[in-house]
C-alpha cells in the first residue's frame, strides 16, 4: 500500500464534508423539531447520507449528484406512497416495488440511478414495516430528509469551493 501526499484541497474537502454532515445532522435533530417536524435517527441518518452523496469534487458534480439523488428519491417516494395508501408494508411488497422502480429507471433511460432508487425503496419499506402505524408517513419523511441533505451538501460544497479558490486565486471548479 502506497500513501499519497495530501494537498491543502484534500484537507479542506474532508473538513468541509464533515462540517456539512454536522450541519445536516443539527438541522434534522434540532431545527426541524422546533417547527414541529417529526424526526428520528433514521431521518437524521438518511439526511446525512444524502449530504455525503452529493458532496463531490466540483460544484457542477455536486449539483448533478443532487439532481440524481432527488430524481431517484422522488421516484421511490411516488411508488412507495401509492403502495402504502393501498397495501400494508411487507417485504414482498418491497421486492415488488424495487423491481418496478428499477424497471422504471431503465425505461426512462436512467440506468445509473436504478440502484439508488432500489436503496431508497428498501429504506422506506423496511422502516414502514417496522412502524405500521406511521407507514404512510415514511415516503414523505424520507423525501424531506433527502431534500435537507441535498440542500446542505450542495450549499456547503459551493461555499467551500468559492472560498477555497478565492483564497488561492484559482478558477472555481
Backbone as ProteinMPNN parsed JSONL, in Angstrom:
{"seq_chain_A": "XXXXXXXXXXXXXXXXXXXXXXXXXXXXXXXXXXXXXXXXXXXXXXXXXXXXXXXXXXXXXXXXXXXXXXXXXXXXXXXXXXXXXXXXXXXXXXXXXXXXXXXXXXXXXXXXXXXXXXXXXXXXXXXXXXXXXXXXXXXXXXXXXXXXXXXXXXXXXXXXXXXXXXXXXXXXX", "coords_chain_A": {"N_chain_A": [[0.835, -1.162, 0.0], [0.557, 2.139, -0.913], [0.865, 5.381, 0.236], [-0.588, 8.508, -0.562], [0.449, 11.907, -0.87], [-1.221, 14.36, 0.954], [-3.065, 17.132, -0.193], [-3.648, 20.678, 0.332], [-6.183, 21.219, -0.597], [-7.35, 18.646, -0.389], [-7.502, 18.319, 2.392], [-9.126, 20.507, 3.072], [-11.457, 19.783, 1.681], [-12.199, 17.378, 3.019], [-12.614, 18.317, 5.655], [-14.653, 20.21, 5.207], [-16.687, 18.537, 4.233], [-17.205, 17.062, 6.521], [-18.141, 19.119, 8.179], [-20.409, 19.859, 6.723], [-21.933, 17.535, 7.039], [-22.297, 17.592, 9.801], [-23.796, 19.967, 10.054], [-26.086, 19.206, 8.637], [-27.018, 17.11, 10.28], [-27.593, 18.599, 12.611], [-29.616, 20.32, 11.671], [-31.6, 18.432, 11.159], [-31.914, 17.162, 13.675], [-32.317, 19.199, 15.557], [-33.303, 21.717, 14.501], [-35.538, 21.258, 12.652], [-37.375, 19.856, 14.398], [-38.145, 22.012, 16.031], [-39.972, 23.316, 14.471], [-41.996, 21.583, 14.554], [-41.693, 19.317, 13.041], [-41.554, 15.843, 12.654], [-38.816, 13.883, 13.687], [-36.379, 11.316, 13.397], [-33.85, 8.891, 14.266], [-33.372, 7.463, 11.941], [-34.177, 9.291, 9.993], [-32.341, 11.361, 10.429], [-29.958, 10.02, 9.832], [-30.479, 9.353, 7.131], [-30.598, 11.875, 5.939], [-27.97, 12.8, 6.389], [-26.56, 10.883, 4.897], [-27.473, 11.623, 2.363], [-26.262, 14.124, 2.161], [-23.527, 13.407, 2.107], [-23.566, 11.917, -0.255], [-24.004, 13.867, -2.243], [-21.823, 15.49, -2.048], [-19.307, 16.34, -3.896], [-16.356, 16.455, -6.09], [-16.417, 18.828, -7.53], [-18.336, 21.864, -8.022], [-20.261, 21.665, -10.031], [-20.443, 18.875, -10.337], [-21.473, 18.247, -7.813], [-23.977, 19.524, -7.869], [-25.159, 18.113, -9.975], [-25.148, 15.526, -8.863], [-26.936, 16.014, -6.802], [-29.313, 16.462, -8.208], [-29.635, 13.935, -9.366], [-29.891, 12.35, -7.066], [-32.252, 13.431, -6.032], [-34.068, 12.791, -8.082], [-34.076, 9.943, -8.029], [-34.971, 9.548, -5.419], [-37.463, 10.816, -5.499], [-38.826, 9.215, -7.331], [-38.895, 6.804, -5.889], [-40.351, 7.73, -3.693], [-42.913, 8.31, -4.831], [-43.702, 5.741, -5.786], [-43.672, 4.207, -3.376], [-45.441, 5.68, -1.765], [-47.935, 5.482, -3.119], [-48.223, 2.673, -3.045], [-48.282, 2.244, -0.222], [-50.603, 3.593, 0.445], [-52.459, 1.842, -0.48], [-51.827, -0.781, 0.354], [-50.475, -2.794, 3.072], [-47.155, -2.404, 4.46], [-44.802, -4.718, 3.444], [-42.274, -7.237, 3.141], [-42.343, -8.615, 0.732], [-43.811, -6.802, -0.757], [-41.934, -4.745, -0.775], [-39.92, -5.926, -2.35], [-41.293, -6.184, -4.775], [-41.778, -3.475, -5.368], [-39.146, -2.59, -5.64], [-38.348, -3.966, -7.954], [-40.169, -2.815, -9.793], [-39.415, -0.106, -9.568], [-36.72, -0.171, -10.45], [-37.078, -1.087, -13.084], [-38.595, 1.035, -14.069], [-36.725, 3.132, -13.939], [-34.925, 2.157, -15.836], [-36.586, 2.295, -18.102], [-36.897, 5.052, -18.467], [-34.399, 5.737, -19.181], [-32.435, 6.046, -17.207], [-30.401, 4.346, -16.06], [-28.183, 4.339, -14.331], [-29.191, 5.346, -11.98], [-30.789, 3.383, -10.954], [-29.98, 1.643, -8.858], [-29.808, 3.402, -6.667], [-32.461, 4.178, -6.492], [-33.583, 1.707, -5.775], [-32.351, 1.296, -3.261], [-33.458, 3.411, -1.797], [-36.195, 2.76, -1.86], [-36.064, 0.362, -0.411], [-35.25, 1.307, 2.143], [-37.442, 2.985, 2.842], [-39.58, 1.119, 2.835], [-38.785, -0.875, 4.67], [-38.554, 0.58, 7.057], [-41.212, 1.442, 7.199], [-42.531, -1.021, 7.482], [-41.63, -1.737, 9.981], [-42.852, 0.112, 11.553], [-45.864, 0.189, 11.473], [-48.044, 1.872, 12.143], [-47.337, 4.408, 11.339], [-46.699, 4.101, 8.704], [-47.55, 5.221, 6.255], [-46.484, 7.762, 6.386], [-43.772, 7.505, 5.968], [-42.666, 7.673, 3.223], [-42.924, 10.454, 2.743], [-41.458, 11.556, 4.866], [-38.86, 10.542, 4.276], [-38.415, 11.791, 1.842], [-38.286, 14.513, 2.591], [-36.078, 14.354, 4.337], [-34.101, 13.715, 2.483], [-34.126, 15.985, 0.804], [-33.271, 17.979, 2.604], [-30.66, 17.015, 3.175], [-29.497, 17.109, 0.589], [-29.696, 19.874, 0.005], [-28.102, 21.073, 2.044], [-25.638, 19.775, 1.588], [-24.974, 20.477, -1.122], [-24.973, 23.286, -0.911], [-22.93, 23.71, 1.009], [-20.75, 22.647, -0.406], [-20.6, 24.405, -2.588], [-20.064, 26.844, -1.294], [-17.639, 26.198, 0.01], [-15.951, 25.633, -2.209], [-15.983, 28.13, -3.52], [-14.836, 29.856, -1.545], [-12.335, 28.576, -1.081], [-11.084, 28.636, -3.651], [-11.106, 31.337, -4.11], [-9.384, 32.283, -2.133], [-7.023, 30.995, -2.916], [-6.688, 32.004, -5.413], [-7.287, 30.676, -7.722], [-9.257, 29.418, -10.548], [-12.682, 28.85, -9.974], [-13.989, 25.593, -9.438]], "CA_chain_A": [[0.0, 0.0, 0.0], [1.324, 3.366, -1.021], [0.105, 6.546, 0.652], [-0.397, 9.727, -1.348], [0.584, 13.134, -0.097], [-2.461, 15.121, 0.981], [-2.951, 18.556, -0.547], [-4.481, 21.586, 1.117], [-7.544, 20.992, -1.078], [-7.825, 17.391, 0.195], [-7.836, 18.573, 3.799], [-10.281, 21.402, 3.049], [-12.591, 18.978, 1.221], [-12.591, 16.463, 4.101], [-13.148, 19.094, 6.783], [-15.936, 20.789, 4.829], [-17.683, 17.469, 4.19], [-17.554, 16.767, 7.912], [-18.958, 20.239, 8.645], [-21.71, 19.736, 6.043], [-22.662, 16.445, 7.706], [-22.672, 18.096, 11.13], [-24.892, 20.92, 9.854], [-27.264, 18.412, 8.264], [-27.498, 16.45, 11.489], [-28.175, 19.613, 13.506], [-30.895, 20.747, 11.093], [-32.568, 17.345, 11.341], [-32.123, 16.811, 15.085], [-32.662, 20.326, 16.414], [-34.049, 22.789, 13.856], [-36.851, 20.806, 12.175], [-38.32, 19.627, 15.504], [-38.672, 23.292, 16.522], [-41.11, 23.648, 13.616], [-42.986, 20.525, 14.706], [-41.457, 18.221, 12.099], [-41.074, 14.648, 13.358], [-37.504, 13.411, 13.249], [-35.909, 10.084, 14.028], [-32.458, 8.588, 13.916], [-33.355, 7.063, 10.526], [-34.226, 10.521, 9.208], [-31.054, 12.045, 10.566], [-29.001, 9.227, 9.053], [-30.794, 9.46, 5.706], [-30.204, 13.219, 5.513], [-26.503, 12.85, 6.351], [-26.164, 10.091, 3.724], [-27.728, 12.459, 1.189], [-25.212, 15.143, 2.132], [-22.292, 12.754, 1.639], [-23.764, 11.51, -1.64], [-23.917, 14.991, -3.18], [-20.589, 16.245, -1.838], [-18.399, 15.848, -4.935], [-15.11, 17.184, -6.296], [-16.647, 20.147, -8.109], [-19.687, 22.369, -7.792], [-21.134, 21.098, -11.061], [-20.677, 17.471, -9.987], [-22.353, 18.232, -6.637], [-25.33, 19.866, -8.301], [-25.635, 16.97, -10.755], [-25.442, 14.449, -7.906], [-28.149, 16.4, -6.104], [-30.456, 16.209, -9.097], [-29.761, 12.478, -9.469], [-30.412, 11.877, -5.781], [-33.642, 13.857, -5.931], [-34.856, 12.013, -9.031], [-34.222, 8.581, -7.515], [-35.79, 9.611, -4.213], [-38.833, 11.151, -5.858], [-39.397, 8.001, -7.929], [-39.174, 5.907, -4.767], [-41.412, 8.375, -2.913], [-44.199, 8.111, -5.501], [-44.035, 4.314, -5.779], [-43.971, 3.762, -2.009], [-46.628, 6.373, -1.271], [-49.106, 4.829, -3.728], [-48.311, 1.322, -2.483], [-48.673, 2.281, 1.19], [-52.006, 4.014, 0.514], [-53.315, 0.717, -0.854], [-51.455, -2.054, 0.982], [-49.53, -2.673, 4.196], [-45.743, -2.613, 4.137], [-44.297, -6.08, 3.61], [-41.013, -7.485, 2.431], [-42.712, -8.963, -0.653], [-44.143, -5.524, -1.384], [-40.671, -4.054, -1.01], [-39.259, -6.553, -3.501], [-42.057, -5.82, -5.975], [-41.509, -2.063, -5.654], [-37.765, -2.475, -6.137], [-38.365, -4.392, -9.36], [-40.873, -1.78, -10.56], [-38.586, 1.094, -9.574], [-35.56, -0.391, -11.322], [-37.564, -1.115, -14.469], [-38.982, 2.401, -14.417], [-35.5, 3.887, -14.22], [-34.435, 1.68, -17.132], [-37.472, 2.801, -19.146], [-36.669, 6.485, -18.707], [-33.011, 5.931, -19.574], [-31.618, 6.434, -16.056], [-29.889, 3.086, -15.513], [-27.254, 4.575, -13.229], [-29.942, 5.675, -10.766], [-31.621, 2.245, -10.55], [-29.54, 1.175, -7.544], [-30.192, 4.4, -5.674], [-33.916, 4.046, -6.355], [-33.824, 0.473, -5.012], [-31.941, 1.527, -1.868], [-34.443, 4.294, -1.167], [-37.406, 1.952, -1.659], [-35.798, -0.568, 0.691], [-35.277, 2.049, 3.411], [-38.819, 3.395, 3.133], [-40.452, -0.029, 3.11], [-38.353, -1.552, 5.895], [-38.964, 1.426, 8.175], [-42.679, 1.397, 7.241], [-42.93, -2.323, 8.026], [-41.297, -1.73, 11.401], [-43.714, 1.077, 12.238], [-47.072, 0.194, 10.633], [-48.942, 2.978, 12.463], [-46.898, 5.593, 10.607], [-46.145, 3.631, 7.431], [-47.865, 6.168, 5.185], [-45.64, 8.961, 6.512], [-42.364, 7.235, 5.649], [-42.183, 8.268, 1.971], [-42.826, 11.912, 2.895], [-40.323, 11.827, 5.752], [-37.595, 10.284, 3.588], [-38.247, 12.832, 0.828], [-37.816, 15.721, 3.282], [-34.709, 14.072, 4.788], [-33.229, 13.783, 1.306], [-34.04, 17.385, 0.366], [-32.405, 18.67, 3.57], [-29.286, 16.569, 2.931], [-29.039, 17.648, -0.697], [-29.549, 21.332, 0.108], [-26.933, 21.401, 2.865], [-24.435, 19.285, 0.913], [-24.656, 21.305, -2.296], [-24.636, 24.638, -0.447], [-21.587, 23.684, 1.627], [-19.763, 22.422, -1.464], [-20.467, 25.642, -3.35], [-19.387, 27.83, -0.442], [-16.258, 25.748, 0.195], [-15.204, 25.843, -3.454], [-15.839, 29.566, -3.749], [-13.882, 30.405, -0.584], [-11.012, 27.991, -1.308], [-10.485, 29.131, -4.885], [-10.928, 32.782, -3.95], [-8.169, 32.463, -1.331], [-5.839, 30.529, -3.656], [-6.59, 32.733, -6.682], [-7.54, 29.778, -8.863], [-10.626, 29.431, -11.07], [-13.595, 27.998, -9.206], [-14.463, 24.391, -10.136]], "C_chain_A": [[0.885, 1.232, 0.0], [0.412, 4.538, -0.667], [0.437, 7.731, -0.24], [-0.251, 10.912, -0.407], [-0.739, 13.902, -0.194], [-2.193, 16.582, 0.637], [-3.818, 19.385, 0.404], [-5.941, 21.4, 0.709], [-8.132, 19.709, -0.473], [-8.293, 17.598, 1.637], [-9.074, 19.467, 3.892], [-11.548, 20.628, 2.689], [-13.102, 18.078, 2.353], [-13.223, 17.21, 5.274], [-14.514, 19.68, 6.43], [-17.019, 19.721, 4.721], [-18.145, 17.122, 5.601], [-18.443, 17.871, 8.484], [-20.355, 20.174, 8.017], [-22.554, 18.64, 6.697], [-23.134, 16.869, 9.09], [-23.849, 19.077, 11.031], [-26.184, 20.173, 9.519], [-27.862, 17.735, 9.484], [-28.192, 17.45, 12.415], [-29.513, 20.121, 12.981], [-31.958, 19.69, 11.375], [-32.904, 17.12, 12.814], [-32.649, 17.967, 15.927], [-33.556, 21.38, 15.754], [-35.444, 22.346, 13.405], [-37.825, 20.48, 13.308], [-38.893, 20.912, 16.11], [-39.898, 23.74, 15.732], [-42.176, 22.557, 13.654], [-42.814, 19.352, 13.757], [-40.931, 17.005, 12.851], [-39.721, 14.2, 12.809], [-37.119, 12.179, 14.052], [-34.455, 9.873, 13.652], [-32.351, 8.14, 12.457], [-33.36, 8.305, 9.638], [-32.918, 11.29, 9.254], [-29.979, 11.34, 9.735], [-29.223, 9.424, 7.56], [-30.39, 10.833, 5.164], [-28.684, 13.336, 5.405], [-25.976, 12.037, 5.167], [-26.372, 10.906, 2.447], [-26.676, 13.551, 1.046], [-23.913, 14.555, 1.59], [-22.401, 12.411, 0.16], [-23.56, 12.667, -2.614], [-22.626, 15.789, -3.044], [-19.499, 15.693, -2.757], [-17.196, 16.778, -5.11], [-15.274, 18.564, -6.917], [-18.085, 20.575, -7.852], [-20.669, 21.769, -8.798], [-21.454, 19.638, -10.739], [-21.596, 17.344, -8.771], [-23.796, 18.53, -7.029], [-25.944, 18.717, -9.106], [-26.0, 15.818, -9.837], [-26.707, 14.748, -7.12], [-29.387, 16.139, -6.94], [-30.715, 14.712, -9.248], [-30.394, 11.907, -8.209], [-31.893, 12.223, -5.642], [-34.539, 13.055, -6.874], [-35.106, 10.594, -8.513], [-35.131, 8.557, -6.285], [-37.243, 9.913, -4.563], [-39.531, 9.953, -6.502], [-39.79, 7.018, -6.83], [-40.329, 6.422, -3.93], [-42.778, 8.079, -3.53], [-44.612, 6.643, -5.44], [-44.453, 3.845, -4.389], [-45.24, 4.418, -1.465], [-47.901, 5.721, -1.816], [-49.293, 3.438, -3.126], [-48.852, 1.361, -1.05], [-50.077, 2.857, 1.408], [-52.927, 2.814, 0.331], [-53.078, -0.554, -0.036], [-50.532, -1.826, 2.177], [-48.093, -2.949, 3.723], [-45.351, -4.05, 4.443], [-42.993, -6.213, 2.839], [-41.276, -7.86, 0.973], [-43.084, -7.697, -1.423], [-42.897, -4.723, -1.698], [-39.986, -4.612, -2.258], [-39.969, -6.184, -4.805], [-41.787, -4.368, -6.362], [-40.09, -1.848, -6.167], [-37.714, -2.859, -7.606], [-39.03, -3.329, -10.235], [-40.018, -0.515, -10.669], [-37.387, 0.97, -10.498], [-35.991, -0.393, -12.784], [-37.981, 0.277, -14.941], [-37.754, 3.252, -14.744], [-34.884, 3.453, -15.546], [-35.255, 2.276, -18.271], [-37.23, 4.269, -19.458], [-35.197, 6.797, -19.005], [-32.081, 6.355, -18.452], [-31.087, 5.19, -15.343], [-28.98, 3.287, -14.309], [-27.96, 4.876, -11.908], [-30.794, 4.516, -10.255], [-31.249, 1.739, -9.155], [-29.944, 2.125, -6.426], [-31.701, 4.373, -5.43], [-34.247, 2.82, -5.512], [-33.463, 0.646, -3.536], [-32.991, 2.371, -1.144], [-35.754, 3.557, -0.906], [-37.212, 1.008, -0.477], [-35.864, 0.144, 2.037], [-36.706, 2.412, 3.784], [-39.657, 2.199, 3.568], [-40.057, -0.764, 4.391], [-38.755, -0.733, 7.117], [-40.488, 1.403, 8.318], [-43.173, 0.077, 7.827], [-42.67, -2.396, 9.525], [-42.162, -0.791, 12.221], [-45.021, 1.221, 11.454], [-48.039, 1.341, 10.909], [-48.598, 4.238, 11.669], [-46.302, 5.229, 9.241], [-46.366, 4.637, 6.308], [-47.05, 7.446, 5.23], [-44.215, 8.746, 5.999], [-41.895, 7.807, 4.315], [-41.99, 9.784, 2.08], [-41.623, 12.277, 3.757], [-38.998, 11.632, 5.034], [-37.352, 11.3, 2.476], [-37.714, 14.118, 1.468], [-36.383, 15.526, 3.777], [-33.723, 14.246, 3.634], [-33.044, 15.221, 0.851], [-33.139, 18.188, 1.305], [-30.945, 18.3, 3.308], [-28.7, 17.122, 1.645], [-28.761, 19.147, -0.576], [-28.3, 21.712, 0.895], [-25.648, 20.977, 2.153], [-24.02, 20.142, -0.261], [-24.247, 22.712, -1.861], [-23.234, 24.679, 0.16], [-20.501, 23.495, 0.58], [-19.521, 23.708, -2.248], [-19.728, 26.699, -2.545], [-17.915, 27.472, -0.276], [-15.421, 26.002, -1.053], [-14.956, 27.318, -3.706], [-14.757, 30.156, -2.843], [-12.471, 29.882, -0.871], [-10.352, 28.6, -2.542], [-10.301, 30.641, -4.863], [-9.624, 33.06, -3.195], [-6.927, 32.087, -2.129], [-5.665, 31.253, -4.992], [-6.802, 31.867, -7.906], [-8.983, 29.944, -9.334], [-11.467, 28.446, -10.253], [-14.025, 26.808, -10.064], [-15.823, 24.036, -9.637]], "O_chain_A": [[1.822, 1.357, 0.789], [-0.685, 4.665, -1.211], [1.589, 7.935, -0.623], [-0.768, 10.907, 0.71], [-1.298, 14.07, -1.278], [-1.229, 17.185, 1.11], [-4.612, 18.846, 1.175], [-6.834, 21.419, 1.556], [-9.3, 19.696, -0.086], [-9.349, 17.109, 2.038], [-9.967, 19.212, 4.7], [-12.588, 20.803, 3.323], [-14.304, 18.026, 2.61], [-14.242, 16.783, 5.816], [-15.432, 19.653, 7.25], [-18.167, 19.978, 5.084], [-19.334, 16.915, 5.841], [-19.401, 17.58, 9.202], [-21.357, 20.404, 8.693], [-23.759, 18.81, 6.883], [-24.247, 16.538, 9.499], [-24.781, 19.018, 11.833], [-27.246, 20.482, 10.059], [-29.073, 17.782, 9.696], [-29.268, 17.164, 12.941], [-30.444, 20.331, 13.758], [-33.076, 20.012, 11.779], [-34.068, 16.908, 13.155], [-33.354, 17.74, 16.91], [-34.479, 21.884, 16.393], [-36.432, 22.997, 13.744], [-39.008, 20.8, 13.191], [-40.003, 20.902, 16.643], [-40.757, 24.452, 16.253], [-43.139, 22.593, 12.888], [-43.686, 18.487, 13.672], [-39.965, 17.118, 13.606], [-39.523, 14.15, 11.595], [-37.484, 12.027, 15.218], [-33.904, 10.592, 12.819], [-31.342, 8.409, 11.804], [-32.634, 8.365, 8.646], [-32.45, 11.805, 8.238], [-29.197, 11.98, 9.032], [-28.271, 9.636, 6.808], [-29.891, 10.931, 4.043], [-28.17, 13.905, 4.442], [-25.035, 12.467, 4.5], [-25.53, 10.877, 1.55], [-26.248, 13.865, -0.064], [-23.276, 15.142, 0.715], [-21.445, 12.589, -0.595], [-23.004, 12.473, -3.695], [-22.368, 16.68, -3.853], [-18.849, 14.698, -2.433], [-17.038, 17.755, -4.378], [-14.363, 19.387, -6.837], [-18.939, 19.757, -7.51], [-21.789, 21.409, -8.435], [-22.603, 19.213, -10.856], [-22.413, 16.425, -8.711], [-24.723, 17.863, -6.569], [-27.118, 18.391, -8.932], [-27.049, 15.197, -10.01], [-27.47, 13.836, -6.803], [-30.395, 15.649, -6.431], [-31.864, 14.271, -9.257], [-31.311, 11.089, -8.274], [-32.689, 11.402, -5.186], [-35.651, 12.682, -6.501], [-36.236, 10.108, -8.558], [-35.957, 7.657, -6.131], [-38.155, 9.325, -3.982], [-40.709, 9.71, -6.239], [-40.891, 6.467, -6.846], [-41.189, 5.649, -3.506], [-43.696, 7.648, -2.832], [-45.748, 6.334, -5.081], [-45.468, 3.165, -4.239], [-46.026, 3.768, -0.776], [-48.832, 5.441, -1.061], [-50.403, 3.071, -2.742], [-49.762, 0.608, -0.703], [-50.676, 2.627, 2.459], [-54.02, 2.758, 0.895], [-54.012, -1.309, 0.235], [-49.886, -0.783, 2.278], [-47.866, -3.634, 2.725], [-45.542, -4.536, 5.557], [-42.669, -5.384, 1.989], [-40.521, -7.469, 0.083], [-42.721, -7.538, -2.588], [-42.802, -4.095, -2.752], [-39.529, -3.856, -3.115], [-39.321, -5.906, -5.814], [-41.59, -4.061, -7.538], [-39.866, -1.007, -7.038], [-37.105, -2.158, -8.413], [-38.511, -2.984, -11.296], [-39.913, 0.075, -11.745], [-37.073, 1.897, -11.245], [-35.343, 0.229, -13.626], [-37.741, 0.644, -16.091], [-37.756, 4.003, -15.719], [-34.377, 4.286, -16.298], [-34.702, 2.71, -19.282], [-37.349, 4.681, -20.612], [-34.799, 7.96, -19.074], [-31.042, 6.963, -18.71], [-31.312, 5.017, -14.146], [-29.006, 2.492, -13.37], [-27.385, 4.68, -10.838], [-31.457, 4.65, -9.226], [-32.136, 1.439, -8.355], [-30.373, 1.688, -5.358], [-32.157, 4.526, -4.297], [-35.102, 2.889, -4.629], [-34.198, 0.188, -2.66], [-33.362, 2.071, -0.009], [-36.355, 3.716, 0.157], [-38.102, 0.872, 0.363], [-36.475, -0.368, 2.975], [-37.135, 2.174, 4.913], [-40.368, 2.272, 4.57], [-40.932, -1.23, 5.122], [-39.242, -1.286, 8.103], [-41.001, 1.35, 9.435], [-44.139, 0.065, 8.591], [-43.416, -3.049, 10.255], [-42.2, -0.888, 13.447], [-45.26, 2.259, 10.838], [-48.779, 1.749, 10.014], [-49.479, 5.042, 11.364], [-45.492, 5.978, 8.695], [-45.469, 4.876, 5.5], [-46.935, 8.144, 4.222], [-43.534, 9.705, 5.637], [-40.81, 8.385, 4.265], [-41.011, 10.328, 1.569], [-40.864, 13.188, 3.427], [-38.1, 12.463, 5.164], [-36.202, 11.637, 2.193], [-36.791, 14.738, 0.939], [-35.559, 16.433, 3.651], [-32.657, 14.842, 3.791], [-31.925, 15.634, 0.544], [-32.329, 18.993, 0.844], [-30.088, 19.181, 3.227], [-27.548, 17.553, 1.612], [-27.713, 19.627, -1.007], [-27.53, 22.572, 0.468], [-24.678, 21.735, 2.119], [-22.849, 20.5, -0.39], [-23.282, 23.267, -2.385], [-22.447, 25.577, -0.141], [-19.442, 24.116, 0.667], [-18.378, 24.06, -2.537], [-18.849, 27.379, -3.076], [-17.044, 28.333, -0.403], [-14.31, 26.526, -0.965], [-13.847, 27.714, -4.064], [-13.869, 30.868, -3.311], [-11.517, 30.66, -0.9], [-9.199, 29.029, -2.488], [-9.417, 31.163, -5.542], [-8.858, 33.951, -3.564], [-5.9, 32.76, -2.044], [-4.62, 31.133, -5.631], [-6.516, 32.299, -9.023], [-9.819, 30.52, -8.638], [-11.012, 27.359, -9.895], [-14.374, 26.959, -11.235], [-16.41, 23.054, -10.091]]}, "name": "protein", "num_of_chains": 1, "seq": "XXXXXXXXXXXXXXXXXXXXXXXXXXXXXXXXXXXXXXXXXXXXXXXXXXXXXXXXXXXXXXXXXXXXXXXXXXXXXXXXXXXXXXXXXXXXXXXXXXXXXXXXXXXXXXXXXXXXXXXXXXXXXXXXXXXXXXXXXXXXXXXXXXXXXXXXXXXXXXXXXXXXXXXXXXXXX"}
